[in-house]
Amino acid sequence: MAAPAQWVWLPAASGGAVGLSVARLLFEAAPWQFTALGTLPGALGLAAVGALVAYGLAAWGRAATPPRTISPAAWAPFALLLPALLAPDVNPLRDWTLLIGASALALLVLAQPKPWALRLFPLFLFLVLFSLYLVTLAPAVGEADTFEFQVGIARLGIAHGSGYPLLMLVGKLFTLLPVGGTLAWRANLTSAFFGAAAGVGAERLARRLGAGPPAALLAGLTCGVAPTLWSRAVEVEAYTLNAAFVAALLLLSLRLTARPPAPARLPALTALCFGLSLTNHLTTLLLAPAVGVGLGWAMWCDARTHPAGRARMRAVAPAALRLAGWALLGLAVYLYVPLRWPAVNHGEALSLAQFANVLSGNEAKGAFDWALPLRDGGRYAIVGSKLVGEYGWAGLALGVLGLGALVVRAGRAWPRDRRPAFAPLIVALAYLPYAYFALAFNVPDPDFSAFLIPLHMMLAALMGVGVQSVLNGVRAGHGTAAGQLSASPAGGLVLAATALLPLTSLYTALPRVSQAGDWAKQRFGELMLREPLALDALVLADSQKIAPLYYLQVAEGVRPDLDIRVLPDEAGYLAALDEGVATGRTVYLGRYLPGVSAGYSLRSVGPLAEVSAAPFTTRPPGLLPPTSEVAAGGVRLIGVAAEGELTGAAPNALSLTLVWQADATLTENLLVNLRLVDAAGTVRWQGAGSAPVSGLYPTNAWRPGEIISDYYQIPIAATLPPGTYRLEAGLFSPFAVSAAGWGAVGAVTVLPPDAAPRPEHLLRARIGADWLLGYDAPEAVAPSSAATVTLFWRRAGAAQAVTALGEARDLSAWLEGELAPQVYHLSAPPAGDWWSLELAGDGPSMCGWLRMPTPSCGLPPLRLAGEAAAEGAYNFAGLILLRAATLETTRANPGGEVAVTLTWQALQALPEDYTVFVHLLGPDGRVHGQVDAWPVSGTRATSGWAPGEKVRDPYRVRVDADAPAGDYQVEIGLYLLATNARLPLLNSDGAPVDDRVLVAGLTIGP
């Protein structure tokens, strides 16, 4: 029986912690309703209730007949609540995760489950992981390999590389399940299912290596909620199926070397599984040494039943042949490739050379360099950081401890029993080849990280063994029976500390990996295919647009008549375009193609551009006339092509098509600028100027009399108040946007958001009488740079306005009780390390849970990073500065090269990977040479730039062989490949003036 003091203070402290947690959760869920729980008396009152309830339960158990003393270890898991109670930030997901996790672990220790219940742990783990993956599963078409697999599964096709025949067949079975959702969602279920199986595999490996049920369960959960595996479990890929095979093969190999002797059918099953795994992913070959040890030991044990000498040796050969036959039976799934090849390749038969190329995964051979770990010591730091980053140093230490425990166990049994030595040997023979492969295989993320999943899974299993060794030490110190989960607070604390690993990973990884609700790509594809595209038309798309278009065509049966293509280079696109137009087909462009306006007319058909050899002179039906005249330089706006009123709501975009008419030949490239103006005349949104028809058809290429449809999407941000706005348009020369020259196009109605906006950072602060519930702000900014901070206020009662950061803002456009985001444009200080922002109201402020009233509240300080913007630097969207653009080459010949060196500076952390374009604009205004690439030859993606970091970015641009002689300008800018949307170039007032920088000084001559 526990000491009286122990069973009094432990339940009281645990119940008090639960009460405090509930108080914080209620207050932060609705602080305007539970304000009292945010004060010390209110929170302590609920903590006292929790302490009394817990103490009452403990006392009731001791008074029952027979007495039911609650083990002190059952209260220890509630120590998990301390990080949530002490954390200064607002994170309901963290708080709920730790509260539920602590309660579940306490019940587990309290229940002391029977052996039959322990056998259900793998099923419980599978259901938990599969449920998590389901709620974060991508609902629609993906991109890159995911898109290819979704389409391949839909039509039973053949994917890149090794063809992935097993994934095609298994994925097809999942798409046939009667569970609703899109075909893409059902295909994604494949990865969710096998991701959960991989987590269970880690749990089973830990058990096989000697971990007890609780330690193994936590190891499997840690593996399953780790960000790398989880991110691959929400969209169809080969990685989770491969991880499940790795776990199965390691379990089989360990079983082959364990006592009692393995069943006779187990070697055949292992060989079959090994062959089958290769039809999903060729990296399973790295398990050959580990699997070979298991199968070799099984054959040796079988041979020992024969007499010594040649008879014993002769018995090995037939056994090896039988195992090879089973492996070949698994490999027979590869026959799918030649059988399906003609069906997906226009009747062409698969040649032996092509089949050998598929079987060898020849596409990926160029990325593997066996000598790379010997030449490049930096590879060890890269791989090491990813191994440590998955579970942290604590996880790595537990894994090393687990491996040490296996070695010690083997040493104690040697030489009396050699079998325990097989466990560390097989783990090492599996881990080391995968580690070397990671060092020698050089591909970019996220694929590179996915190749480390087997390493993470093995480390998780070793972590379970490490935890078990700690528990064994605790039990030995307290004389606890091995069958009990734990009987001391120390044992409970060990389990709680271990549980903190998966619980922390769960609440930090979930927001990053979740793709639930990501319909953007599919909705964009549906938008394109809803347009009145001509029958049997040719659509030339880029690598981003091809995904939703081709998926909708193949998987959903939308517009099967269209010929949708993606080609390797611009020459291929131009050749296909010329051929299509010459044969009388209607051709649509879904990508930027420089120089196309030299010989063709173009007009927008939604986000696509129709190409024609003859000028377009037909007015679209249903034109709405502009409210006032919009004209310049011989171009005038004749209407807006819209089916009804122009309305939209955040976070969507308003789609509209402007229709222009050219009355004369233009010599200037005028840019179309759009803006939204409220009733008070304030400009609420203004876009960067752009050339018409997605930048493909500059006005100086228009023919007199042409009628040009010109499509735009106006983003409706959550910060735009609901109401009616005036849409204005203007035609301006580059960098010449002025206050005059704008004309009204029509009225735009902005509706309340479809869903409540979610701040990037949550707050629960009362500033005077107003509640501030969150904010958006960069983590770091450059000194003296412009910074945008958005505060999310809750409009309460009859409040009409709120004052903060020296500005009074009207909230009347938002409904009572809604979040009202307000954008503040600020200037960072010129020097210092941190920038503090104080918010003061009309009365005392309450700056969070259990905070005493103060005159004001402050946002977490922003870090000042890097240098102040250089004089004359170009500001792209307040995100990136172009500090310098140097023409290393000032004169070149057609066919030659022009060297350009750019120097960028990140003003803040960048959420996207932007593509840089460097175009050579000739005297005719057309592009005669270009490079579009990620910075530094694709090696420095912008999402990896640190705030304030300067990046030197060199380019060599080849001049077209037929480029005309004359003075050239170099056009420089950035865009997002997924949408082709360029980053706007801002002036000193923060208003967009263009979407590119023009650098003069280049001459092209014969």
N, C-alpha and C positions, 0 to 999 in steps of 0.2 A: 504493500500500500504506500502511496506517495506521502511524503511528509506534509503535515497540515499547511505549513506556509506555502508549500509548492502548489497544492491544489487550490489555494485561495487566490494567490496573486496572479498565477498564470491565466486562469479563466477570466479574471477581472480585467487584466491588461489586454487580453485578446478581444474580449467583448467591447472594451473601450475603444480599441483601434478600429473595430468594425463600425462602431457608432460614429466615430470621427470621419471614417471614410464615407459613410452614408450621408453625413452632414455636408461634406464637401461636394459629393456628387449632386445632391439636391440643390445646393446653393448655386453651383456652376451650371446646372441645367436651366434654372430660371431664377436668377438672383433677385429680380424684381418681386418675385413671390416668396422666396425663402431668404429674404434679407437677414432675418434673425439668425439663421444657421451660419451666416458668414461672420458673425460676431463671436467672441470668446465665450460669453455666457450661453448662447444658443448651442454652439458646437459641443461645449462641455456637458450641457444637459443631455444631448443625445448620446454622448459617450458614456455618461453615467447610466442611462437606460440600457445601453449595450452591455456594460459591465455587470449590471444587476441580472440581466437575462442569462448571460454566460455563467455567472456564479450560481444562479438558481439551477441551471441545468446540471452543473457539476455537483451541487449539494443534493439534488434530487437523485442523481445516480448513486451517490454514496449512501443515501437513506433507503434506497430500494431494496427489495428482498428477492434474490440475493443482491448484495451491493454491486454496483456497476461503476467502478472507478474509471474515469476517463484518463487515459494515459497522458502524462505531461507532454509527450511528443505530439499529441493531436493539437495542442495549442500553439506549438512552435511555428507552424507555417504562416500564422498571421503576422509574423515578422516581415513577410513580404509586403505588407501594407505601408511600411515605413517609407520606402522611396516615393510612394504616391502622396503620403501625408506631408513629407518634407519638401517636395518639389515646388519651386516657385512659379512654374508655368501652369497653364490650364491645358489639360490633356485628358478629356473624359475617356478616350479609348484606353489609355494607360491605366487609369484608375479602375475602370470596370474589369480590365484584364487581370490586374493584380488581385482585385477583390474576389473574382470568380475563381482564379487559379488558387489563391490561398484557401478558399472554402473547399474546393474540390480536393486539394491535397490533405487538408485536415480530415475530411470525411474518409479519404482513403486510409490514412493512418488509424483513424478511429475504428473503421469497420474491420480491420485485420482480415481481409478477404480469404475465403477458403481456397484450397487448391483448384477447385473447379472454376471459381471466379477468376483466379489469376490467369487461367487459360483463355479467358475472354479479353484480356488486355490487348492483344493484337487487333481483334475486331473493333474494340472501342477506339483504339488509336486510328485505325483506318477510317472509321466513321467521322471522327473529329477532323482529320486532315481533309478528307474528301468534302466535308461540309464547308470548311474554310475555302477550299479551292473553288467550290461551286459559287459561293457568294462573291468571289473575285474573278470569276471566269469571264474572258472576253466574249461578248455576245454576238459579234459580227466578224466580217472579214478583217484579216490582219494585213501585214506587209511582209516583204522579203520572203524568207523561207516559210513562214507560217501561211502566207497567202498561197504559195506554191503547193504546200501540202494540202491545204483545204481544197484547192481546185483539183489536185491529183487524186485525192480521196473521192471527190465527187464523181469523177469520170473514170476511176480506176486507172490512173495514168502512171507515169514514171517520173520520179523527181530527179533533181540534179545529183551529181556525184554517183553514189552506188545504187541509185534508184529507189532505195528504201522500200522493197517489195512487202516486207512484213508490216510496216506501218501503213502502207496503202490498204492492205487487206483488213487489218485489225481496225483501222480508222473507219473503213467502210461499214463494218459491223456496228460501230457506235452510231454512225449516221442513220442507221435503220431502226434505232430504238424509238419507240413511240412516246417520246418525252417532250415533244414540242420544241420551240426555239428554232433558230435558223439552222441550216445545214452546217454553217461554220461553227456555231455553238456546239452542236452535237459532235462535230469532229474534234473540237477542243476538249470535249469530255475525255477523249483518249488520254491526253496528257494529265488531266486531273486524276483519272483512275490510277494510272501507273505511277504518278507522283505520290499518291497516298500509299500505293504498294511499296514504293521505294522507302518511304518513312517506316513502314512496318518491317521492311527488310533490314533497316538499321537496328530496329528493336530486336529482331530475331538474331541478328549477328551478335549484338551485345549479350543476349541470353546464351547463345552458343559459346561465347568466349568466357562466360562465367559470371555475368552480371545478374543480380536478382531482378524480380519482376518490376519493382518501382524504379530502380535505376535504369533498367533497359527501356521502360516506358518513357522516361524523361529523355533518354538518349534518342529514341525514335521521334519524339515530339520535337526535340531540338533540330534534328535533321529536316523534318517535314516543314517547319516554319522558318527555316533559314532562307534568306532572300534569294539566293541563287536557284535552289530547287523550286521554291514557290513561284518565282517569276517565270519559270519554264512550265509550270503546271497549269497555267491559266490560258495557254494557247498551244495549239497542236505543234509539236516538235518531236524529234527522235530522242531527246535527251532523257525524259523521264522513263520511257520504255527501256532505254539503255541502262539507266540506273537500277531499274527493277531486275534486269537480267544480271547485272553485276552482283547485286545482293544475292540472287538465287544461286549463281555459280559459286560464290564464296561460301554460302551455307552448305551447298552440296559437297564442296571440296573439304570443308571442315568435318562434315558428317562422315565422309569416306575415311578419315583418319582418326576418328573418335572411337571410344568404347561405348557399347558393345560393337562387334563387327557390323559393318553396314549391310543392309539387305542386298541380295544378289542383283536386283534390278537397278540399284542406285548408280553404278558406273554407266550403264546404258543411258539412264535418264540424264546424267551429267553431260555425256558426250552429245546427246540430242539437243540439250539446252544450249550448249556451246555453239553448235552449228547453227541453230535457230537464231541465236543472238547476233551472229555475223550478218544475217539478212536484214537486221535493223541498223546496226552501226559497226563499222569495221574496227573501231578502237577496242572492241572486246578481245581482239587478238592480244592486247596487253595483259590479259588474264591468263594467257597460255601457260606461263611458268607455274602460277598458283594452281590452276586446274590440273596441269601435268603432274604436280606432286600428289594431288589427291588420287587421280586415276592411276598413277604409277604405284602408289602404295596399295591400292585395291588389287591391281594385277599381281603385285608381289605376294600379297596375302593369299590370293587365290592359287598362285603357283606353289606356295609352300605346302599346300595340301597334296601335291604330287611328290613322288620320290625325288631325292636329291640327284643332281647331275643333269644330263641332257634332257631327260623327260620333263624336268622342271622348266628348263629353258624353252623346250618345244611348246609347253603350255602357254607361254607368254605371247607368242606370235599370233595364234588364233584369237586370243583375247584382245590384242591390239587391233587386229583386223575387224573384229566385231564392233569395237568402239569407234573405229574410223567409219564403219558403215552407218552407225547411228549418227555420227556427226554429219556425214554426207546426206543423210535423210533430212536433217534439219536444214542443211544448205540447199536442199532441193526447192525451197521456196523461191530461190533465184530463178527458177524456170519461168516464174511469172513475167520476168523482164522480156525474154524473147517471144513469149506467147502474147503479151499485150503490146509489144513494140509496133507492129503494123497498124493496130487500131488507133494509136495516138500519133502516128507518123505517116499519115496519108498512104497507108498500104505498103510502105517500105519495109523490107525484111531486115532484121538485125544481123549484121555481119559478125564474124568471129572476132575481128579486131575491135569492133564497138563493144561487144559483150565483154571482152577482156578488159577494156577500158573502164566499163561499169564495175566489174568485179574488183578491180584494183583501186577504185575510188580515185582515179587518176586526176580528177579536178583539184583535189586537195593536196596532191603531192608537192606542189610548189611551195606550200606554206610550211612544210616540214623540213627542217635542216638539222640533221643529227649532230652537227658540229657546233650549232648555235650556243649551247650551254658552255662550250669550251672557249668560244670567242668573246661572248658577251656576258660579262659578269653581272650586268644590270638585270638580266633575266631572273636571277635568283631573288633580287629584291622585289620584282614585280610579282612573281609567283608567291613568294613568302608573304607579301602584304595581303594577297587575296586569301591565303590559307588562314592567316591570323584574323583577318577582317570578318570571316564568316561567323566564328564563335567567340572571338576575342582571345586575349591572352589567357583568361581563366579556362576557357574551353581547351585551348592548346595544352595548357598545363595538365588538365585532367586526362587528355588523350595520352600524353607522354607517361603519366602515372599509370594509366591502364596498360600501356605496352610494357612498362616495367614490371607490372604485376604478372603479366603473362610470362615474361622471361624468368622471373623469380620462381613462378610455379613450375615451369619446365625444368629449371635448375634443381629444384628440390626433388623432382621425380627421377631425374637422370642419375645413373643409367638404368635404374630398376625398371622404369617405364618410359619409353621414348615417345609415346604418343602425345603428351602435353607439349612437346617441342614443336609439333606440327602447327599449332595455333599461331605463335608469333612468326613462324617461318612462312606460312601461307599469307598472313597479313602483309609481311614485308615484301614477299614476291608479287603481291598485287599492288601495293602502294608505290613501290619504287619505280616500276615501269610507267605508271600513270604520272608520277611526279616528273620523270625525265621527259615524257611526251609533252607535258605542259611547258617545260623549259625550252623544248626544241620546236614546238608548233607555234608559229607566229601569225595569228589572225587577230583582227580587232574585236573588241567587245561589242555586243554582249556574248557572242559565240565563244570567245576565249574563256570567259568565266564559266560557261556551261560545261566545258570539257573538264573542269575541276570538280564536278558534282560527285563522281566516284570517290575522290579523295576526301571530300567533306563527309560523305556517308561513312567511310571507314573510320575517320576520326571521331565521328559521333558515336559509333559502336565502341571504340576504345575509351571514349569519355564515360560511357556507361560502366565499363570495367573499372575505370579509375574511381568513380563515385562509389562503386561497390567495395573497393578496397578501403576507402575512407570509412564507410559504414561498418565494415568488418572490424576495423580498428576501434571505432566507438563502441561497438557491441562487446568486443573483448574487454574493454576497459570497464564496462558496466555489467558484465556477466549476463548479457541478454541472449536468449536462445536464438539460433540462426533462423528459425522459422518465422520470427516476428519481424514486422517492418521496422519497428524501432520502439524503444520503451523509455527513452530518455529525451529531455529537451535538446541535448546535443545532436542526437540522431535526427530529430525532427528538423533542427536547424540545417543540418547537412542536406536533407532533402529539399528544404525551402531554398537554400542557396543555389542548389542545382536547378530547381524549377525556375529560378530567376532568369536563367539563360534562355529557355524557350519562350517564356512569357515576355521578356524584353524584346526578343526578336519578333514576336507576334505583333505587338502594338507598334513597333517601329517599321517593320517591313510591310504590313498590310496596306497603309496608304500609298506606299511606293510601288507595290507590285500589282495592286488591284486594277483590272481593266473593265470592271463592271460598269455598264453605262457608256462604254466607248463605242458609239455608233457613228462617229464623225466620218470615217472613211467610207462606210457603206452608204450613209446618207448623201455624201458627195457624189458617189457613183450613181445613186438613184436619181439625184438631181440632173446629172448629165444625160442619163438614158431616158428621162421624162421629156426631154426636148424633142421637137418634131424632126428627128434625124431621118435623112433619106434612106430608102430601102437599099440594102446591099452596099452601104457606104463603107468607105475605108476610114478607120479611126487610127491615127498615129499618136500613141500616148507615150508618156515618159514612164520611168520605173515606178513612180508613185501612183499615177492615175491608172496604170494598167491593172493594179490589184483589184479595186472595187469593180471596174468595168468588166474585166474578164471573169471575176468570180460571179457577178450577177448574171452574166451571160451563160456560163457553164453550169453553175450550181443552182441558180434560181430560174433559169430558162428565159431571161429577159433579153429581148432583141437578139435572137440567135442569127439573124440575117447579117449582122454587122461583122466586118472583118477588122478585128482589133489587134493591133500589132505594137510591139516594142522592139526597137532596133538598136544595134550596138553603137552607132556613131551618126554624126550629122550627115555624112555622105550617104549613108543608107536611107536616112529619112528623106533627104532631097530626091534620091533616085526613086523611092516608092511614091513620093508626092508627084513627081513628074510623070511617072508611069500611070498613076491613077487618074490624073487629070487628062492625060493624052487618050486614055481609053474610055473617057466619058463618065467615069465614076465620080460620085460626090466624095470629096476628101475633107476630113475634119482633123485639125491639129489639136492635140492635147498636151503640147509641150512648147517651150520657146525654141524657135528655129531662126537664127539670124539670117538676114538677107532674103527671106521668103517674099517680102513685099516688092522686091525688084522686078519680079515677073508676074505676080499674081495680085488679085484683089482679095481682101479678107473681110469677114464680118463675124460677129459673135453669134453663136447659137448656144446660149447658156455659157457655161465655162469653156466650151470648145470654140474653135475658130474654123469656119467654113472657108475653103480655098477655092478660087475660081479664076480661070484665065480671062473671063470677061467681067467688066465692072458690074457691081450690084446696083440696080436702079429701081427696085421694087420696094414700095413702102410696106412694112409689116402690118398685119391687120390689128385693129384695136388700139391704135396709138392714142395716148392721152396727151393733149397739147401742153407745153410748158406754161407755167404761170406767167413768166415774163421772158423777154428775149435773152437768149444766151448765144452769143456769136462773137467771132474774132477771125480776122484774116481770111475771109471767104468761106468760113465754116459756120454753120448755124445749127442749133438744136431744133429739130422739128417735132419731137415728142418722146414719150416714155412708153415702152412696150410693157404693159402690166395688165394682168387679168382682173385686177380690182384695186382696192385701196392699198397704199403702201403702209403696211403694218408689220411689226415684229416685236419680239421680246427677248431679253437676255436669257441664256447666253448664246443666242442664235445670231445669224447675220441676215440682213435684209437684202434680198436679191432684186436687182432691177436692170433693165436694159435701156440705155439712152440711144436714141436714133439721130444721127447727124446727117447733114447733106452738105456736100462740097459744091459751092457755086462757082469756084474758080480754081485754077492751079495754085497750090500753096508752095512757097519756097522755104517755109519755116516749120520746124517740128514743134507744134504746140502740144502742151500736156494738159490732160483733163484733170481738173481738181474738183473735189466734192467736199461739202461740209454741211453740218446740221446746226441750225441757228434757232434758239428758243424765242419765246414771245417777247423777251426783254431785249433781244438783239445780241445776246451773248453766244459766241461760237462754242458749242458744246463738243463737237468732234470735227476734225478736219483731216482728210487723208493726204497722203503725198501725191504729187502730180505723177501721172503715168501716161505713156503713149497708149492710144486706143487699141482695142481688141487684144487685151492681155499683153500689151507692149509689142505686138507683132506688126502693127500697121500704123507707122508714124504718119502724121498729117501731110508731110511733104511728099508722100508716095501716093496720095489720093488723086483720082482722076476727076475732072470736072463732071458734075452731075451725079456722082456716086452717092448712094444712100447707105450709110454704114451703121449697122447695129453694134452696140458697144456695151458689153456686160460688166457689171460690178457687183461686189458684195460689200455692204456697209456693215461693219461689226457693231453689234449693240451690246455694249459692256454693261455689267451689273451696276456700274457707277452712273449710268445715264438715267436721270429721273424719268419716270413714266410721264407721258404727256404728248402734246402735238408740237412738231418741229417743222421748220421750213428747210427743205432740201435745196441747197444752192449749188450751182456748177459754174465753173469758169475755165476759159482756155487761156493759158499763159505760157510764155516762153520759159525755158528752164531757168530756175533761180530768180524768176521775176514775178512771183506771186505778190499781188498788191491788194489793198483794201477795196479798190474799185475794180470793175470788170466782172463782178459776180451777178448771176441772174437766178431767179427762183424757178426751180423745176416743178415743185409740187409740195404737198403736205405729207409728212411722215408721222404716223402715230406709233409711239413706243408704249407697249403694254407692260404691266407689272411682270417681273421675271417669272419664268416657268417654275423655277425652284428658288428657294431662299439662297442668296449668295453666301458662300462660305469663305470667311477670312483665312488667309494663310496662317496667321498666328491668332490664337484665341486669347481674349482678355475678359475679365469680369471686374470692371472698374466703374464706380459711380463718380462722375465728374459733376459736382454740384447736384443737380436734380436729374441728370441724364446718364443712362447706362451706356458705356462703351464696351462692346462685346468682342471686338477683335480689330486687327490692323494688318495691312500689307505694307512691307517696307523691305528694301534690299538689306542683306546682311552687312554689306560693306559698300562704300562709295569712295570715289576719288575726291581729294580735297578740292574745294571751290566748284565742284560739279553740281549740276541740277539733280535733285532727287525727288521722287514722287512717293508720297506716303498716303495711304488710304485708310481712313478710320471708319469703322462700321458701328454706327449708332443705332440704338433702338428707339424708335419714336414712341413715346409714351403719352397717353391721354391727349390733352389739348396742346401739347408742346408743338410749336411751329418752327423753332430755330434752335441751334446749338452753337456755342462759341468754343473754339479751340484753336491753338496755334496762331492766335491773333486775328482769326477770321470768324465772322458770324455766317452761318449757313442755314438756308431755308429747308426744312424737312417736310413741308406740306404736301409735296408730290407723292410721298409714300403713305401707305395706309397705316393706321394706328397698330402698333405691335410688330410692324415689319422692320427688318434691318434696312437702314438707310446709309449706304456707303457714300463717303465724301472724300474727294481727292484734293490733296494739298500739294502744291508745287513749291518746293523749298530749295534753298541753296546751302550746300555744305560749307562748313567753316574752312578757311584756307590752310589751317595747320592743326596739329594735334593727333592723338591716337583714337579718340572716341568722340562721338557727337551725341549729346544728350538732348532729348526732346521732352519738355515738360508740358503737361496739360493742366490747366487751371479752369475752374468753373466759377459760378456765382456764390458757391458755398463750400463747406467742407467736402472733401473727397474720400472715397473708400476704395483703396487700390488693390482689392482682391480679398481672398478668403483669409479670415483671421487677421486682417490689417486694421490698425487703429486709424481713426480719422486724421487726415492731413490736409493742408491747404491745396495741394496739387498732387497729381500722379505723373509718373514718367514712363515713357516707353523704354524697353530695353535699349541701351545705347547702341548706335550704329558705328561700326568700325570704319575709320578713315584709312584707306589703303592706297598705296602707289603715290604717284605724283599728280599735281594739279594739271589740268588740261593745258597743253601747249598753245601758245598764241597761233591762231589760224588752223587749229585742228578741226576736223569735220566730225560732227556728232550724229551718229546713226541711232535714232530712237531712244536716246538717253542710255543706251546699253553699251555701245562700242564707239570709241574714238578712232578715226583714222588720223594719226599724228603726222604722218609723212607719206607721200607717194613720190618716189624718185624714179625718173626715167634714166636707167643706166644706158639705154640705147636711144639716141636722139635722131639717128638716120639709119634707114634700112631699105633693102630692095624687096620687091615682091618675091615671096618664097623664102625670105630670110626670117630672122627672129628678132623680137624686141624684148629686152630684159627690163622688168619693172620690179622694184622692191617697195613693199608696203610695210608700214609699221603701225600696228594696232595697239590699242589699250582697252582692256575691259573696265568699264565703269562700275560694274557690279557682277554678281554671279549670273551666268547666262543659262536660261532654262532649255534652250534648243541648240541644235547644231546647224549653224547657218553656212550657206555656200557663198563663197566669194566669186564675183565675176569681174574679169578684166577684159574689156572689149576694145578693139581698135576701130574708131569711127573715122571713116574717110571723109573727103570733102563733099561727097554726095550724101552724107548723113547716115550711111549704111555701115554695118559691121563687116570688116574685112580681116578678121582674125580674133580669136577669143580663147580664153581659158575659164572654165567654171569648175571650181574644186574647193574642197575644204582647205583651210589654211595649212601652210607648210607642207605642200604635196600630200594633203590628206592625213597628216600625222598629228595635227593639233586641232581636234574638234573644239568648237567654241564652248561647248558645255563643260569642258575641262579647264577653261581659263579661270585663274584666280582673280578676284576683284583687284584692280589696280595693276595687273600684270601687263607688261609690254611684250608683244610678239612680233618678231621680224619675219616677214612672209614674202619670199622671192617668187617671181613668175617669169617664165619664158614663153612668149606668145608668138606663134608662127603667123607670118603675114600671108594672106591668100596669094596664090600665084597670079591671079588676075586682078589684084588690087590696083586701083587707079593711082597715079602719082599725085602728090600734093601734100598739103599740111593736114595732119591727123590730130585727133584728140583721143586720149585714153579714158574710157568710161569705167568707173570702179564703183562697186556697191556690194550689198549682201542680200540674199533672199533665202526663204525657207523652201526647200525642195518639195515638201509635201503639198504646198499650196501655190508655189511660185510667187508668193507675196514678198515684195522687197521691203527691207527696213527703210523707213522714211529718214530723210536727211533734215535735221532741225536747224533753224536759225538761232540767233542769240536769245530770242524770246521764247524758244521752245516750240515754235510753230513749224510744221513740215513745209518745206519748200521744194523738195525734189526727192528722188530715190536713188541718186547716183552722184558721184563726183566726176568732174571732167578736168583732165590735166592736159594742157597744151604743150607743144614743144617737140612733137614727133613729125618727121618728114619722111615720106616714102617716095623714092624716086627710082627710075630705071637704072 
